[in-house]
Amino acid sequence: MEITVTDADFEEKVLHSTIPVLVDFWAPWCGPCKMVAPIIDEVASEFEGKLVVAKLNVDENPATSVKYNVMGIPTLLFFKGGQPVKQLVGYQEKPTLQKAVEEVTSN
């Protein structure tokens, strides 16, 4: 499942989620963000029901980006039980992303 989150609803949609959440910090002008988006979509489909993918536009939602020290994009930040548990920065190949999701969704 893929959702869009904002500074206003981040806590409700991400921190209170009962399943792990992958937050994609991105911006429309970011080339690597556009390159990794279809890979994120593929991996999200593979882990349907075990992972929520949340897209957060850093230009429109700077407070959340600052709170989690997002310095470069794309940043993929995994949350489990309301806490950040893993972070990937920059373009990611599919096997790397799959491995990270497997780590976060197991137990």
C-alpha positions, -999 to +999 in steps of 0.1 A: +000+000+000+013+035-009+001+067+008+011+103+008+020+119+042+025+154+053+039+172+084+004+174+097-005+136+094+029+120+098+024+109+134-010+094+127-001+076+094+035+066+102+042+065+139+009+049+148+010+023+120+005-013+131+028-025+104+063-012+093+064+019+072+089+029+045+090+067+043+103+080+009+116+115+015+116+130-021+111+161-042+098+166-077+131+181-090+152+152-077+165+129-105+175+100-083+141+102-066+124+097-099+148+068-107+141+049-074+103+055-074+094+026-097+117+003-077+100+013-045+066+006-061+077-029-072+090-037-038+059-023-021+038-047-043+059-077-033+055-069+004+018-059+002+002-063+036+035-064+054+047-028+046+032+006+040+051+030+017+046+066+026+058+094+003+068+127+018+076+157-004+104+175+015+098+208-002+062+209+011+069+193+044+102+206+058+094+200+095+094+162+093+126+162+072+144+184+098+130+163+127+146+131+112+178+148+100+171+142+063+201+159+046+199+144+012+172+128-010+161+103-017+162+092+019+143+060+027+136+058+064+120+027+078+097+029+109+086+000+131+066+005+162+067+043+158+106+043+158+130+048+129+149+015+125+168+017+092+178+044+068+190+043+032+202+074+014+205+079-023+195+058-053+190+021-043+191-010-065+161-034-061+181-062-043+194-037-017+159-023-011+144-058-009+170-069+016+163-039+038+125-045+037+130-082+046+151-071+076+125-046+088+094-068+082+108-100+098+099-100+135 
